[in-house]
Amino acid sequence: MGRQMRVPGAVLAAVLLLAAAGCSGAGNGSGADPGDDPKPGGATPAASSAPADGKPPSGDVLPGMVGVSVARTQLAALKVAAPGTMSGYSRDKFTHWAEQGDKCDTREVILQRDGANVTRDSQCKAVSGTWKSLYDEVVVTEASKMDIDHMVPLAEGWRSGAAGWDAAKRKAFANDLTRPQLLAVTASSNRSKGDQSPDQWQPPSKAAWCQYGRAWTTVKSTYGLTVTEPEKKMLSTMLDTCAA
């Protein structure tokens, strides 16, 4: 019989550990780098939550919408106060419509976002397309018959806190493309609404109340604006129309 070599126990243990590590790496198959930080459940985050065309990803027609439970929480946290004075108010204190690049201003961006098959001329003006107005469900094929509504009107914003803002914040409020503050609606419905709050004016189409209530509440919550007691009560009524 040949002489047997005695391998020290520490060396043998090291060899076995190296072999085990090599097997686990070969069988991983994930291709992940050592520095990767996988999310719980192995989910890969999407590159962007916003669609390329700027339209909301769900059945809502407005961007930045929250669910009804979040809206109720926001509504409960809003400060109740009497309307402020209109002294000193002017629409000119809310710069609109701001330039958004490529010769487009905020109005044209919203017309593009809210319409279907919209075409523009060389100056970014919508020349054709189809729009369905949330407030009254009217379908329009002429851009000139559409208004861009401020969900929370500029004058209403002034009465509920914007009077104390600086010019930059008022401009942001008047041209907000990421929250549910701007939408294309028929000129007739927009002018019927004017600067009234939800207790004074509601969309003629009751099917719009859920979105309207959530949008108004989110905008007021985002900008720290106040509500009146009747306004808050009507917003709660609107949220009650949302499907469970």
ChimeraX commands (.cxc) that place a marker at each C-alpha (Angstrom):
marker #1 position 0.00,0.00,0.00 radius 0.5
marker #1 position 1.24,3.51,-0.78 radius 0.5
marker #1 position 1.70,6.11,1.87 radius 0.5
marker #1 position -1.42,8.13,2.67 radius 0.5
marker #1 position -1.09,11.92,2.90 radius 0.5
marker #1 position -2.70,13.48,5.94 radius 0.5
marker #1 position -4.41,16.78,5.13 radius 0.5
marker #1 position -4.72,19.18,8.07 radius 0.5
marker #1 position -8.33,19.74,9.12 radius 0.5
marker #1 position -8.17,23.54,8.63 radius 0.5
marker #1 position -6.99,23.18,5.03 radius 0.5
marker #1 position -9.67,20.63,4.22 radius 0.5
marker #1 position -12.37,22.92,5.64 radius 0.5
marker #1 position -11.13,25.83,3.52 radius 0.5
marker #1 position -11.21,23.72,0.34 radius 0.5
marker #1 position -14.76,22.60,1.04 radius 0.5
marker #1 position -15.93,26.19,1.66 radius 0.5
marker #1 position -14.42,27.37,-1.64 radius 0.5
marker #1 position -16.09,24.55,-3.54 radius 0.5
marker #1 position -19.46,25.34,-2.01 radius 0.5
marker #1 position -19.13,29.02,-2.90 radius 0.5
marker #1 position -18.31,28.15,-6.50 radius 0.5
marker #1 position -21.35,25.91,-6.79 radius 0.5
marker #1 position -23.74,28.50,-5.41 radius 0.5
marker #1 position -22.43,31.16,-7.81 radius 0.5
marker #1 position -22.70,28.89,-10.83 radius 0.5
marker #1 position -26.24,27.90,-9.99 radius 0.5
marker #1 position -27.55,31.44,-9.37 radius 0.5
marker #1 position -28.35,32.28,-12.97 radius 0.5
marker #1 position -29.59,35.75,-12.00 radius 0.5
marker #1 position -26.75,37.72,-13.52 radius 0.5
marker #1 position -26.99,40.17,-10.64 radius 0.5
marker #1 position -23.93,42.13,-9.66 radius 0.5
marker #1 position -22.71,41.88,-6.07 radius 0.5
marker #1 position -23.79,45.46,-5.43 radius 0.5
marker #1 position -27.37,44.96,-6.67 radius 0.5
marker #1 position -30.11,45.65,-4.14 radius 0.5
marker #1 position -33.09,43.57,-5.23 radius 0.5
marker #1 position -36.52,44.79,-4.18 radius 0.5
marker #1 position -38.72,42.70,-1.87 radius 0.5
marker #1 position -40.42,39.94,-3.78 radius 0.5
marker #1 position -37.92,40.19,-6.61 radius 0.5
marker #1 position -39.94,42.93,-8.36 radius 0.5
marker #1 position -38.08,45.18,-10.77 radius 0.5
marker #1 position -39.12,48.84,-10.52 radius 0.5
marker #1 position -40.47,50.35,-13.72 radius 0.5
marker #1 position -38.26,52.85,-15.50 radius 0.5
marker #1 position -40.99,55.48,-15.19 radius 0.5
marker #1 position -44.53,55.56,-13.82 radius 0.5
marker #1 position -45.58,58.26,-16.29 radius 0.5
marker #1 position -46.76,57.22,-19.77 radius 0.5
marker #1 position -44.89,58.72,-22.71 radius 0.5
marker #1 position -47.96,60.74,-23.76 radius 0.5
marker #1 position -48.44,62.23,-20.30 radius 0.5
marker #1 position -51.85,60.63,-19.84 radius 0.5
marker #1 position -52.75,59.06,-16.48 radius 0.5
marker #1 position -52.17,55.29,-16.39 radius 0.5
marker #1 position -55.58,54.40,-14.94 radius 0.5
marker #1 position -59.15,55.21,-15.88 radius 0.5
marker #1 position -58.75,58.73,-14.50 radius 0.5
marker #1 position -58.43,61.56,-16.99 radius 0.5
marker #1 position -56.30,63.70,-14.67 radius 0.5
marker #1 position -52.67,63.17,-13.62 radius 0.5
marker #1 position -51.53,62.87,-10.02 radius 0.5
marker #1 position -54.79,61.36,-8.77 radius 0.5
marker #1 position -54.98,59.50,-5.47 radius 0.5
marker #1 position -57.35,56.78,-4.36 radius 0.5
marker #1 position -60.50,57.59,-2.43 radius 0.5
marker #1 position -59.06,56.48,0.93 radius 0.5
marker #1 position -56.08,58.80,0.52 radius 0.5
marker #1 position -58.39,61.60,-0.58 radius 0.5
marker #1 position -60.49,61.13,2.55 radius 0.5
marker #1 position -57.36,61.38,4.68 radius 0.5
marker #1 position -56.32,64.54,2.84 radius 0.5
marker #1 position -59.80,66.04,3.24 radius 0.5
marker #1 position -59.86,65.35,6.98 radius 0.5
marker #1 position -56.54,67.17,7.36 radius 0.5
marker #1 position -57.55,70.32,5.46 radius 0.5
marker #1 position -57.91,73.43,7.59 radius 0.5
marker #1 position -61.43,74.84,7.72 radius 0.5
marker #1 position -61.61,78.61,7.48 radius 0.5
marker #1 position -63.86,81.36,6.18 radius 0.5
marker #1 position -63.06,82.59,2.66 radius 0.5
marker #1 position -60.49,85.34,2.53 radius 0.5
marker #1 position -61.00,88.71,0.88 radius 0.5
marker #1 position -60.61,89.23,-2.86 radius 0.5
marker #1 position -58.79,92.50,-2.18 radius 0.5
marker #1 position -55.75,92.79,-4.43 radius 0.5
marker #1 position -56.71,89.83,-6.62 radius 0.5
marker #1 position -55.84,89.78,-10.32 radius 0.5
marker #1 position -55.47,86.85,-12.72 radius 0.5
marker #1 position -52.28,88.52,-13.87 radius 0.5
marker #1 position -50.75,87.64,-10.51 radius 0.5
marker #1 position -50.91,83.98,-11.58 radius 0.5
marker #1 position -48.66,83.83,-14.66 radius 0.5
marker #1 position -50.39,81.69,-17.29 radius 0.5
marker #1 position -50.04,80.16,-19.72 radius 0.5
marker #1 position -46.32,79.52,-19.18 radius 0.5
marker #1 position -43.99,78.43,-21.98 radius 0.5
marker #1 position -43.30,74.69,-21.90 radius 0.5
marker #1 position -40.75,74.42,-24.74 radius 0.5
marker #1 position -41.00,73.68,-28.49 radius 0.5
marker #1 position -43.18,76.80,-28.92 radius 0.5
marker #1 position -45.84,75.18,-26.69 radius 0.5
marker #1 position -47.48,76.82,-23.71 radius 0.5
marker #1 position -49.41,75.12,-20.91 radius 0.5
marker #1 position -52.73,75.33,-22.76 radius 0.5
marker #1 position -51.40,73.48,-25.79 radius 0.5
marker #1 position -49.74,70.82,-23.62 radius 0.5
marker #1 position -53.07,70.10,-21.91 radius 0.5
marker #1 position -54.98,70.01,-25.19 radius 0.5
marker #1 position -52.49,67.45,-26.48 radius 0.5
marker #1 position -52.65,65.39,-23.28 radius 0.5
marker #1 position -56.42,65.36,-22.93 radius 0.5
marker #1 position -57.31,64.86,-26.59 radius 0.5
marker #1 position -57.20,62.00,-29.07 radius 0.5
marker #1 position -55.51,62.19,-32.48 radius 0.5
marker #1 position -54.45,65.78,-31.85 radius 0.5
marker #1 position -52.40,67.47,-34.57 radius 0.5
marker #1 position -50.58,70.77,-34.19 radius 0.5
marker #1 position -49.34,73.43,-36.56 radius 0.5
marker #1 position -45.80,74.80,-36.65 radius 0.5
marker #1 position -46.62,77.11,-33.73 radius 0.5
marker #1 position -47.84,74.22,-31.55 radius 0.5
marker #1 position -51.49,75.21,-31.88 radius 0.5
marker #1 position -53.96,72.32,-31.94 radius 0.5
marker #1 position -55.63,72.29,-35.37 radius 0.5
marker #1 position -57.56,69.04,-35.11 radius 0.5
marker #1 position -58.42,66.33,-32.62 radius 0.5
marker #1 position -61.21,64.99,-30.44 radius 0.5
marker #1 position -61.85,65.88,-26.81 radius 0.5
marker #1 position -64.40,64.53,-24.33 radius 0.5
marker #1 position -65.21,66.97,-21.55 radius 0.5
marker #1 position -65.22,65.39,-18.08 radius 0.5
marker #1 position -67.76,67.80,-16.67 radius 0.5
marker #1 position -70.61,67.32,-19.15 radius 0.5
marker #1 position -69.46,64.33,-21.30 radius 0.5
marker #1 position -69.72,66.45,-24.47 radius 0.5
marker #1 position -67.45,65.39,-27.35 radius 0.5
marker #1 position -65.76,68.26,-29.20 radius 0.5
marker #1 position -63.71,68.27,-32.40 radius 0.5
marker #1 position -62.69,71.94,-32.40 radius 0.5
marker #1 position -59.96,73.07,-30.01 radius 0.5
marker #1 position -61.41,76.58,-29.94 radius 0.5
marker #1 position -64.47,75.21,-28.13 radius 0.5
marker #1 position -62.34,73.82,-25.30 radius 0.5
marker #1 position -61.16,75.72,-22.24 radius 0.5
marker #1 position -58.35,74.70,-19.93 radius 0.5
marker #1 position -59.92,74.72,-16.50 radius 0.5
marker #1 position -58.07,75.22,-13.24 radius 0.5
marker #1 position -59.59,72.56,-11.00 radius 0.5
marker #1 position -59.19,74.93,-8.06 radius 0.5
marker #1 position -59.83,78.29,-9.77 radius 0.5
marker #1 position -57.25,81.03,-9.38 radius 0.5
marker #1 position -59.68,83.28,-7.53 radius 0.5
marker #1 position -60.67,80.43,-5.21 radius 0.5
marker #1 position -57.00,79.78,-4.59 radius 0.5
marker #1 position -56.54,83.45,-3.71 radius 0.5
marker #1 position -59.41,83.34,-1.20 radius 0.5
marker #1 position -58.08,80.20,0.46 radius 0.5
marker #1 position -54.41,81.05,0.88 radius 0.5
marker #1 position -52.71,82.04,-2.39 radius 0.5
marker #1 position -52.99,85.73,-1.54 radius 0.5
marker #1 position -49.98,85.21,0.69 radius 0.5
marker #1 position -47.85,83.38,-1.88 radius 0.5
marker #1 position -44.98,84.75,-3.91 radius 0.5
marker #1 position -45.12,85.04,-7.70 radius 0.5
marker #1 position -43.22,81.78,-8.29 radius 0.5
marker #1 position -45.68,79.68,-6.30 radius 0.5
marker #1 position -48.66,81.29,-8.02 radius 0.5
marker #1 position -47.11,80.54,-11.41 radius 0.5
marker #1 position -46.54,76.91,-10.40 radius 0.5
marker #1 position -50.17,76.65,-9.24 radius 0.5
marker #1 position -51.49,78.10,-12.50 radius 0.5
marker #1 position -49.40,75.81,-14.71 radius 0.5
marker #1 position -49.20,72.56,-12.73 radius 0.5
marker #1 position -48.85,69.65,-15.18 radius 0.5
marker #1 position -48.19,66.90,-12.65 radius 0.5
marker #1 position -51.13,67.27,-10.27 radius 0.5
marker #1 position -54.87,67.18,-11.09 radius 0.5
marker #1 position -55.13,70.96,-11.40 radius 0.5
marker #1 position -55.57,71.44,-15.16 radius 0.5
marker #1 position -57.90,69.77,-17.65 radius 0.5
marker #1 position -59.53,70.46,-21.00 radius 0.5
marker #1 position -63.32,70.88,-20.76 radius 0.5
marker #1 position -66.00,72.51,-22.83 radius 0.5
marker #1 position -65.94,76.29,-22.67 radius 0.5
marker #1 position -69.58,76.31,-21.62 radius 0.5
marker #1 position -69.03,74.06,-18.60 radius 0.5
marker #1 position -65.91,75.93,-17.53 radius 0.5
marker #1 position -67.64,79.29,-17.69 radius 0.5
marker #1 position -70.65,77.91,-15.83 radius 0.5
marker #1 position -68.27,76.86,-13.05 radius 0.5
marker #1 position -66.45,80.19,-12.90 radius 0.5
marker #1 position -64.54,80.51,-9.63 radius 0.5
marker #1 position -67.09,78.60,-7.53 radius 0.5
marker #1 position -66.21,75.95,-4.98 radius 0.5
marker #1 position -67.80,72.46,-4.98 radius 0.5
marker #1 position -70.62,73.45,-2.63 radius 0.5
marker #1 position -71.63,76.14,-5.14 radius 0.5
marker #1 position -71.06,74.25,-8.41 radius 0.5
marker #1 position -70.83,70.58,-9.31 radius 0.5
marker #1 position -70.12,68.96,-12.70 radius 0.5
marker #1 position -73.42,68.36,-14.53 radius 0.5
marker #1 position -72.35,64.76,-15.12 radius 0.5
marker #1 position -72.52,63.02,-11.76 radius 0.5
marker #1 position -70.16,60.38,-13.17 radius 0.5
marker #1 position -67.43,63.04,-12.83 radius 0.5
marker #1 position -68.00,63.68,-9.13 radius 0.5
marker #1 position -65.59,61.04,-7.85 radius 0.5
marker #1 position -62.71,62.38,-9.93 radius 0.5
marker #1 position -63.68,65.98,-9.25 radius 0.5
marker #1 position -63.79,65.47,-5.48 radius 0.5
marker #1 position -60.48,63.63,-5.37 radius 0.5
marker #1 position -58.78,66.15,-7.67 radius 0.5
marker #1 position -60.01,69.24,-5.79 radius 0.5
marker #1 position -59.04,67.73,-2.45 radius 0.5
marker #1 position -55.56,66.72,-3.67 radius 0.5
marker #1 position -54.82,70.16,-5.11 radius 0.5
marker #1 position -55.91,71.95,-1.94 radius 0.5
marker #1 position -53.92,69.51,0.17 radius 0.5
marker #1 position -50.80,69.83,-1.98 radius 0.5
marker #1 position -50.82,73.62,-1.86 radius 0.5
marker #1 position -51.92,73.97,1.76 radius 0.5
marker #1 position -55.16,75.79,0.91 radius 0.5
marker #1 position -58.12,76.04,3.27 radius 0.5
marker #1 position -61.72,74.90,2.79 radius 0.5
marker #1 position -65.02,76.14,4.11 radius 0.5
marker #1 position -67.33,73.86,6.06 radius 0.5
marker #1 position -69.93,73.61,3.23 radius 0.5
marker #1 position -67.12,72.97,0.72 radius 0.5
marker #1 position -65.70,70.16,2.87 radius 0.5
marker #1 position -69.14,68.60,3.28 radius 0.5
marker #1 position -69.77,68.59,-0.47 radius 0.5
marker #1 position -66.33,67.12,-1.17 radius 0.5
marker #1 position -67.18,64.29,1.21 radius 0.5
marker #1 position -70.42,63.74,-0.70 radius 0.5
marker #1 position -68.48,63.59,-3.96 radius 0.5
marker #1 position -66.03,61.06,-2.53 radius 0.5
marker #1 position -69.02,58.94,-1.47 radius 0.5
marker #1 position -69.83,58.44,-5.18 radius 0.5
marker #1 position -66.53,56.60,-5.74 radius 0.5
marker #1 position -66.81,52.86,-6.19 radius 0.5
marker #1 position -65.70,50.91,-3.15 radius 0.5
marker link #1:1,2 radius 0.2
marker link #1:2,3 radius 0.2
marker link #1:3,4 radius 0.2
marker link #1:4,5 radius 0.2
marker link #1:5,6 radius 0.2
marker link #1:6,7 radius 0.2
marker link #1:7,8 radius 0.2
marker link #1:8,9 radius 0.2
marker link #1:9,10 radius 0.2
marker link #1:10,11 radius 0.2
marker link #1:11,12 radius 0.2
marker link #1:12,13 radius 0.2
marker link #1:13,14 radius 0.2
marker link #1:14,15 radius 0.2
marker link #1:15,16 radius 0.2
marker link #1:16,17 radius 0.2
marker link #1:17,18 radius 0.2
marker link #1:18,19 radius 0.2
marker link #1:19,20 radius 0.2
marker link #1:20,21 radius 0.2
marker link #1:21,22 radius 0.2
marker link #1:22,23 radius 0.2
marker link #1:23,24 radius 0.2
marker link #1:24,25 radius 0.2
marker link #1:25,26 radius 0.2
marker link #1:26,27 radius 0.2
marker link #1:27,28 radius 0.2
marker link #1:28,29 radius 0.2
marker link #1:29,30 radius 0.2
marker link #1:30,31 radius 0.2
marker link #1:31,32 radius 0.2
marker link #1:32,33 radius 0.2
marker link #1:33,34 radius 0.2
marker link #1:34,35 radius 0.2
marker link #1:35,36 radius 0.2
marker link #1:36,37 radius 0.2
marker link #1:37,38 radius 0.2
marker link #1:38,39 radius 0.2
marker link #1:39,40 radius 0.2
marker link #1:40,41 radius 0.2
marker link #1:41,42 radius 0.2
marker link #1:42,43 radius 0.2
marker link #1:43,44 radius 0.2
marker link #1:44,45 radius 0.2
marker link #1:45,46 radius 0.2
marker link #1:46,47 radius 0.2
marker link #1:47,48 radius 0.2
marker link #1:48,49 radius 0.2
marker link #1:49,50 radius 0.2
marker link #1:50,51 radius 0.2
marker link #1:51,52 radius 0.2
marker link #1:52,53 radius 0.2
marker link #1:53,54 radius 0.2
marker link #1:54,55 radius 0.2
marker link #1:55,56 radius 0.2
marker link #1:56,57 radius 0.2
marker link #1:57,58 radius 0.2
marker link #1:58,59 radius 0.2
marker link #1:59,60 radius 0.2
marker link #1:60,61 radius 0.2
marker link #1:61,62 radius 0.2
marker link #1:62,63 radius 0.2
marker link #1:63,64 radius 0.2
marker link #1:64,65 radius 0.2
marker link #1:65,66 radius 0.2
marker link #1:66,67 radius 0.2
marker link #1:67,68 radius 0.2
marker link #1:68,69 radius 0.2
marker link #1:69,70 radius 0.2
marker link #1:70,71 radius 0.2
marker link #1:71,72 radius 0.2
marker link #1:72,73 radius 0.2
marker link #1:73,74 radius 0.2
marker link #1:74,75 radius 0.2
marker link #1:75,76 radius 0.2
marker link #1:76,77 radius 0.2
marker link #1:77,78 radius 0.2
marker link #1:78,79 radius 0.2
marker link #1:79,80 radius 0.2
marker link #1:80,81 radius 0.2
marker link #1:81,82 radius 0.2
marker link #1:82,83 radius 0.2
marker link #1:83,84 radius 0.2
marker link #1:84,85 radius 0.2
marker link #1:85,86 radius 0.2
marker link #1:86,87 radius 0.2
marker link #1:87,88 radius 0.2
marker link #1:88,89 radius 0.2
marker link #1:89,90 radius 0.2
marker link #1:90,91 radius 0.2
marker link #1:91,92 radius 0.2
marker link #1:92,93 radius 0.2
marker link #1:93,94 radius 0.2
marker link #1:94,95 radius 0.2
marker link #1:95,96 radius 0.2
marker link #1:96,97 radius 0.2
marker link #1:97,98 radius 0.2
marker link #1:98,99 radius 0.2
marker link #1:99,100 radius 0.2
marker link #1:100,101 radius 0.2
marker link #1:101,102 radius 0.2
marker link #1:102,103 radius 0.2
marker link #1:103,104 radius 0.2
marker link #1:104,105 radius 0.2
marker link #1:105,106 radius 0.2
marker link #1:106,107 radius 0.2
marker link #1:107,108 radius 0.2
marker link #1:108,109 radius 0.2
marker link #1:109,110 radius 0.2
marker link #1:110,111 radius 0.2
marker link #1:111,112 radius 0.2
marker link #1:112,113 radius 0.2
marker link #1:113,114 radius 0.2
marker link #1:114,115 radius 0.2
marker link #1:115,116 radius 0.2
marker link #1:116,117 radius 0.2
marker link #1:117,118 radius 0.2
marker link #1:118,119 radius 0.2
marker link #1:119,120 radius 0.2
marker link #1:120,121 radius 0.2
marker link #1:121,122 radius 0.2
marker link #1:122,123 radius 0.2
marker link #1:123,124 radius 0.2
marker link #1:124,125 radius 0.2
marker link #1:125,126 radius 0.2
marker link #1:126,127 radius 0.2
marker link #1:127,128 radius 0.2
marker link #1:128,129 radius 0.2
marker link #1:129,130 radius 0.2
marker link #1:130,131 radius 0.2
marker link #1:131,132 radius 0.2
marker link #1:132,133 radius 0.2
marker link #1:133,134 radius 0.2
marker link #1:134,135 radius 0.2
marker link #1:135,136 radius 0.2
marker link #1:136,137 radius 0.2
marker link #1:137,138 radius 0.2
marker link #1:138,139 radius 0.2
marker link #1:139,140 radius 0.2
marker link #1:140,141 radius 0.2
marker link #1:141,142 radius 0.2
marker link #1:142,143 radius 0.2
marker link #1:143,144 radius 0.2
marker link #1:144,145 radius 0.2
marker link #1:145,146 radius 0.2
marker link #1:146,147 radius 0.2
marker link #1:147,148 radius 0.2
marker link #1:148,149 radius 0.2
marker link #1:149,150 radius 0.2
marker link #1:150,151 radius 0.2
marker link #1:151,152 radius 0.2
marker link #1:152,153 radius 0.2
marker link #1:153,154 radius 0.2
marker link #1:154,155 radius 0.2
marker link #1:155,156 radius 0.2
marker link #1:156,157 radius 0.2
marker link #1:157,158 radius 0.2
marker link #1:158,159 radius 0.2
marker link #1:159,160 radius 0.2
marker link #1:160,161 radius 0.2
marker link #1:161,162 radius 0.2
marker link #1:162,163 radius 0.2
marker link #1:163,164 radius 0.2
marker link #1:164,165 radius 0.2
marker link #1:165,166 radius 0.2
marker link #1:166,167 radius 0.2
marker link #1:167,168 radius 0.2
marker link #1:168,169 radius 0.2
marker link #1:169,170 radius 0.2
marker link #1:170,171 radius 0.2
marker link #1:171,172 radius 0.2
marker link #1:172,173 radius 0.2
marker link #1:173,174 radius 0.2
marker link #1:174,175 radius 0.2
marker link #1:175,176 radius 0.2
marker link #1:176,177 radius 0.2
marker link #1:177,178 radius 0.2
marker link #1:178,179 radius 0.2
marker link #1:179,180 radius 0.2
marker link #1:180,181 radius 0.2
marker link #1:181,182 radius 0.2
marker link #1:182,183 radius 0.2
marker link #1:183,184 radius 0.2
marker link #1:184,185 radius 0.2
marker link #1:185,186 radius 0.2
marker link #1:186,187 radius 0.2
marker link #1:187,188 radius 0.2
marker link #1:188,189 radius 0.2
marker link #1:189,190 radius 0.2
marker link #1:190,191 radius 0.2
marker link #1:191,192 radius 0.2
marker link #1:192,193 radius 0.2
marker link #1:193,194 radius 0.2
marker link #1:194,195 radius 0.2
marker link #1:195,196 radius 0.2
marker link #1:196,197 radius 0.2
marker link #1:197,198 radius 0.2
marker link #1:198,199 radius 0.2
marker link #1:199,200 radius 0.2
marker link #1:200,201 radius 0.2
marker link #1:201,202 radius 0.2
marker link #1:202,203 radius 0.2
marker link #1:203,204 radius 0.2
marker link #1:204,205 radius 0.2
marker link #1:205,206 radius 0.2
marker link #1:206,207 radius 0.2
marker link #1:207,208 radius 0.2
marker link #1:208,209 radius 0.2
marker link #1:209,210 radius 0.2
marker link #1:210,211 radius 0.2
marker link #1:211,212 radius 0.2
marker link #1:212,213 radius 0.2
marker link #1:213,214 radius 0.2
marker link #1:214,215 radius 0.2
marker link #1:215,216 radius 0.2
marker link #1:216,217 radius 0.2
marker link #1:217,218 radius 0.2
marker link #1:218,219 radius 0.2
marker link #1:219,220 radius 0.2
marker link #1:220,221 radius 0.2
marker link #1:221,222 radius 0.2
marker link #1:222,223 radius 0.2
marker link #1:223,224 radius 0.2
marker link #1:224,225 radius 0.2
marker link #1:225,226 radius 0.2
marker link #1:226,227 radius 0.2
marker link #1:227,228 radius 0.2
marker link #1:228,229 radius 0.2
marker link #1:229,230 radius 0.2
marker link #1:230,231 radius 0.2
marker link #1:231,232 radius 0.2
marker link #1:232,233 radius 0.2
marker link #1:233,234 radius 0.2
marker link #1:234,235 radius 0.2
marker link #1:235,236 radius 0.2
marker link #1:236,237 radius 0.2
marker link #1:237,238 radius 0.2
marker link #1:238,239 radius 0.2
marker link #1:239,240 radius 0.2
marker link #1:240,241 radius 0.2
marker link #1:241,242 radius 0.2
marker link #1:242,243 radius 0.2
marker link #1:243,244 radius 0.2
view
